[in-house]
């Protein structure tokens, strides 16, 4: 295999590694997911309480 072929393989491997690192850096950790879900749940409960106390039905 020539030097050019090895260089192309190395470049492709580096590109794959950088792509994986970038994709993992954008994912939320399990702790962040739990915190976000808890925040959304709290907000929904607050909205339901607000709807129940402001709408005379």
Buried (B, 14 or more C-beta within 10 A) or exposed (E): EEEEEEEEEEEEEEEEEEEEEEEEEEEEEEEEEEEEEEEEEEEEEEEEEEEEEEEEE
